[in-house]
């Protein structure tokens, strides 16, 4: 095992660079931290650049089994001191293991009604915690894919990765433009169901036929006028109190499970 202690080590510099979107984008890598998340990456066959761990912080037998498993398949594994690891970790009381992983976004043209019966699309989401939480819900509800339209926050942001609770490694994520999405959805005949505070239908009145996609807008602005024009139905969540809207991930969870229930 190679022990890394210097802040000038190239591996340390690489991990630090992945704290920024620019660094993640330019190198097409992202950071996964914690025993569960690294384990999910290994289980799903994600391409790992290398793994860093602190022996003095790592008390999990499962984590040591992971390390042995990675070494057997020639994934580079490096040790470091508790101090050096804590300096790199994104949260307090780190578990002592992190992995640098290759990004794996899917192209939109890889999907059609034969492998995507239910999808969720987000137009320019802004909060990485919401994004990761929605991906976790997509996985939990059995939705086939998450589609990100016209930018927004980075799906590889550490907060999004943590909030996904490993779902990132099991559910495909697509990045596309609204123009490409419109053409693709039209070619394949997807029913598009939008959500808006001004929607004409109560969400419990959703009627679906065939493959469909739930389309959600950003936290601040909701769906753009161009996206709303694409929708076959636009639904609303009833607000009975003083507040006028729900958190995006909460609203998404309600709508996703209602739509999936309607298909059962």
C-alpha positions as CSV (number, residue, x, y, z in Angstrom):
1,X,0.0,0.0,0.0
2,X,1.3,3.5,-0.9
3,X,0.8,6.0,1.9
4,X,0.0,9.6,0.8
5,X,0.8,12.3,3.3
6,X,1.7,15.4,1.2
7,X,-0.8,18.1,0.2
8,X,1.3,18.4,-3.0
9,X,0.6,14.8,-4.0
10,X,-1.0,14.7,-7.5
11,X,-3.8,12.5,-6.1
12,X,-4.6,15.0,-3.4
13,X,-4.6,17.8,-5.9
14,X,-7.0,15.9,-8.1
15,X,-9.4,15.3,-5.2
16,X,-9.3,19.0,-4.3
17,X,-10.0,20.0,-7.9
18,X,-13.2,17.8,-7.9
19,X,-14.7,20.2,-5.3
20,X,-15.5,22.6,-8.2
21,X,-17.8,22.1,-11.1
22,X,-15.1,23.2,-13.5
23,X,-12.7,20.6,-12.2
24,X,-15.3,17.8,-12.4
25,X,-16.3,18.8,-15.9
26,X,-12.9,19.2,-17.3
27,X,-11.7,15.8,-16.0
28,X,-15.0,14.0,-16.3
29,X,-14.6,12.6,-12.8
30,X,-16.4,13.1,-9.5
31,X,-15.8,12.2,-5.8
32,X,-17.8,9.6,-3.8
33,X,-17.3,9.5,-0.1
34,X,-18.4,7.0,2.6
35,X,-18.6,3.2,2.9
36,X,-22.1,2.9,1.5
37,X,-21.5,5.1,-1.6
38,X,-18.2,3.5,-2.4
39,X,-19.7,0.1,-2.0
40,X,-22.6,1.0,-4.4
41,X,-20.0,2.2,-6.9
42,X,-18.2,-1.1,-6.7
43,X,-21.4,-3.2,-6.8
44,X,-22.7,-1.5,-10.0
45,X,-19.4,-1.8,-11.8
46,X,-18.6,1.9,-12.0
47,X,-15.2,2.8,-13.4
48,X,-13.1,3.9,-10.5
49,X,-9.9,6.0,-11.1
50,X,-8.6,5.3,-7.6
51,X,-9.6,4.8,-3.9
52,X,-8.2,6.7,-0.9
53,X,-8.7,5.5,2.6
54,X,-7.4,6.2,6.1
55,X,-6.6,2.9,8.0
56,X,-6.8,4.6,11.4
57,X,-10.4,5.9,10.6
58,X,-11.7,2.8,9.0
59,X,-13.3,0.4,11.4
60,X,-15.7,-1.5,9.0
61,X,-14.9,-5.0,8.0
62,X,-17.1,-4.5,4.9
63,X,-14.9,-1.5,3.9
64,X,-11.7,-3.6,4.2
65,X,-13.4,-6.3,2.1
66,X,-14.1,-3.6,-0.5
67,X,-10.5,-2.6,-0.5
68,X,-9.3,-6.1,-1.0
69,X,-11.8,-6.6,-3.8
70,X,-10.6,-3.5,-5.6
71,X,-6.9,-4.5,-5.3
72,X,-7.8,-7.9,-6.8
73,X,-9.2,-6.1,-9.9
74,X,-6.2,-3.7,-10.1
75,X,-8.1,-0.5,-9.0
76,X,-5.4,1.7,-7.5
77,X,-5.8,2.0,-3.7
78,X,-3.9,4.5,-1.6
79,X,-3.7,4.9,2.2
80,X,-3.4,8.2,4.0
81,X,-3.3,9.6,7.5
82,X,-6.5,10.6,9.5
83,X,-5.4,14.2,9.3
84,X,-4.9,14.2,5.6
85,X,-8.1,12.3,4.9
86,X,-10.2,14.7,7.2
87,X,-8.7,17.6,5.4
88,X,-10.0,16.2,2.1
89,X,-13.4,15.0,3.4
90,X,-16.6,16.9,2.6
91,X,-18.2,16.2,6.0
92,X,-17.4,16.0,9.7
93,X,-16.6,12.6,11.2
94,X,-15.6,11.0,7.9
95,X,-15.9,7.2,7.6
96,X,-12.4,6.9,6.1
97,X,-12.9,5.9,2.5
98,X,-13.5,7.8,-0.7
99,X,-13.3,7.1,-4.4
100,X,-12.6,9.1,-7.6
101,X,-15.1,7.9,-10.2
102,X,-15.6,8.4,-13.9
103,X,-18.7,10.2,-14.9
104,X,-21.3,8.1,-16.8
105,X,-24.1,10.2,-18.2
106,X,-26.3,8.5,-20.8
107,X,-27.3,10.0,-24.2
108,X,-31.0,10.6,-24.7
109,X,-31.1,8.7,-28.0
110,X,-30.3,5.5,-26.0
111,X,-33.8,5.5,-24.7
112,X,-37.2,4.8,-26.2
113,X,-40.5,3.3,-24.9
114,X,-39.0,-0.2,-24.8
115,X,-36.6,0.7,-22.0
116,X,-38.2,3.9,-20.6
117,X,-41.9,3.5,-19.6
118,X,-41.8,6.1,-16.9
119,X,-39.4,8.9,-16.7
120,X,-38.8,12.1,-14.7
121,X,-37.4,15.2,-16.4
122,X,-36.1,18.3,-14.5
123,X,-35.7,21.6,-16.2
124,X,-32.8,23.6,-14.8
125,X,-32.9,22.5,-11.2
126,X,-30.9,24.7,-8.9
127,X,-30.4,22.9,-5.6
128,X,-28.0,19.9,-5.6
129,X,-29.7,18.4,-2.5
130,X,-33.1,18.4,-4.2
131,X,-31.5,16.9,-7.3
132,X,-30.0,14.0,-5.4
133,X,-33.1,13.5,-3.3
134,X,-35.2,13.3,-6.5
135,X,-32.9,10.7,-8.0
136,X,-33.2,8.7,-4.8
137,X,-37.0,8.8,-5.2
138,X,-36.7,7.9,-8.9
139,X,-34.9,4.8,-7.8
140,X,-37.2,4.0,-4.9
141,X,-40.4,4.3,-7.0
142,X,-39.0,2.3,-9.9
143,X,-38.9,5.1,-12.5
144,X,-36.6,4.2,-15.4
145,X,-34.5,7.3,-15.8
146,X,-33.9,10.9,-14.7
147,X,-33.5,13.5,-17.5
148,X,-31.9,16.8,-16.9
149,X,-32.9,19.6,-19.3
150,X,-31.0,22.8,-20.0
151,X,-28.4,22.8,-17.4
152,X,-29.0,23.8,-13.8
153,X,-27.0,22.4,-10.9
154,X,-24.4,19.7,-11.3
155,X,-25.6,16.1,-10.8
156,X,-22.0,15.3,-9.8
157,X,-22.0,17.9,-7.0
158,X,-21.0,16.2,-3.7
159,X,-24.2,17.2,-2.1
160,X,-26.2,15.7,-4.9
161,X,-24.2,12.5,-4.8
162,X,-24.7,12.2,-1.0
163,X,-28.4,12.9,-1.2
164,X,-28.9,10.2,-3.9
165,X,-27.9,7.6,-1.3
166,X,-26.3,5.5,-4.0
167,X,-29.1,5.7,-6.5
168,X,-26.7,7.5,-8.8
169,X,-25.1,4.2,-9.5
170,X,-28.3,2.3,-10.4
171,X,-30.4,4.7,-12.3
172,X,-29.4,6.3,-15.6
173,X,-29.1,10.1,-15.8
174,X,-29.4,12.0,-19.1
175,X,-28.4,15.5,-19.9
176,X,-30.1,17.2,-22.8
177,X,-31.5,20.4,-24.2
178,X,-35.2,21.3,-24.4
179,X,-35.0,21.3,-28.2
180,X,-33.6,17.8,-28.3
181,X,-36.0,16.6,-25.6
182,X,-39.0,17.9,-27.5
183,X,-37.9,16.2,-30.7
184,X,-37.2,12.9,-29.0
185,X,-40.4,12.9,-27.0
186,X,-42.4,13.6,-30.1
187,X,-40.7,10.9,-32.2
188,X,-41.4,8.3,-29.6
189,X,-44.9,9.4,-28.6
190,X,-44.2,10.0,-24.9
191,X,-47.0,11.6,-22.9
192,X,-45.7,14.6,-21.1
193,X,-47.2,15.6,-17.7
194,X,-46.1,18.9,-16.3
195,X,-46.5,20.4,-12.8
196,X,-47.4,24.0,-12.0
197,X,-49.1,25.9,-9.3
198,X,-51.4,27.1,-12.1
199,X,-52.1,23.6,-13.4
200,X,-55.6,22.9,-14.6
201,X,-55.8,19.4,-13.0
202,X,-55.6,18.2,-9.5
203,X,-52.6,15.7,-9.4
204,X,-55.0,12.9,-8.3
205,X,-56.8,13.3,-11.6
206,X,-53.8,12.4,-13.7
207,X,-54.7,10.0,-16.6
208,X,-51.8,8.2,-18.3
209,X,-51.7,6.1,-21.4
210,X,-48.6,4.4,-22.6
211,X,-45.1,5.7,-21.8
212,X,-45.0,9.0,-20.0
213,X,-42.6,11.5,-18.5
214,X,-43.2,13.8,-15.5
215,X,-41.7,17.2,-16.3
216,X,-40.8,19.5,-13.3
217,X,-39.3,23.0,-13.3
218,X,-36.7,24.8,-11.2
219,X,-37.3,25.7,-7.6
220,X,-37.5,29.4,-8.3
221,X,-39.2,29.7,-11.7
222,X,-41.0,26.4,-12.3
223,X,-41.4,25.2,-15.8
224,X,-40.6,27.6,-18.6
225,X,-43.4,28.7,-21.0
226,X,-41.7,26.6,-23.7
227,X,-41.7,23.5,-21.5
228,X,-45.3,24.0,-20.5
229,X,-46.3,24.2,-24.2
230,X,-45.0,20.6,-24.6
231,X,-47.2,19.1,-21.9
232,X,-50.2,17.1,-22.6
233,X,-51.5,17.7,-19.0
234,X,-50.4,20.2,-16.4
235,X,-51.3,19.2,-12.8
236,X,-51.1,21.0,-9.5
237,X,-50.8,20.0,-5.9
238,X,-53.5,21.5,-3.7
239,X,-52.2,24.0,-1.1
240,X,-54.5,24.3,1.8
241,X,-52.4,26.4,4.1
242,X,-50.7,29.7,3.8
243,X,-47.7,28.6,1.8
244,X,-48.0,28.7,-1.9
245,X,-45.7,25.8,-2.9
246,X,-43.7,22.8,-1.7
247,X,-40.1,22.0,-1.8
248,X,-39.2,20.6,-5.2
249,X,-38.1,17.3,-4.0
250,X,-41.2,16.9,-1.8
251,X,-43.5,17.8,-4.7
252,X,-41.6,15.4,-7.0
253,X,-42.0,12.6,-4.5
254,X,-45.7,13.0,-4.2
255,X,-46.2,13.2,-8.0
256,X,-43.8,10.4,-8.8
257,X,-45.5,7.9,-6.5
258,X,-49.0,9.0,-7.6
259,X,-48.0,8.4,-11.2
260,X,-46.4,5.0,-10.5
261,X,-49.4,4.0,-8.5
262,X,-51.7,4.8,-11.5
263,X,-49.7,2.4,-13.6
264,X,-50.0,-0.6,-11.2
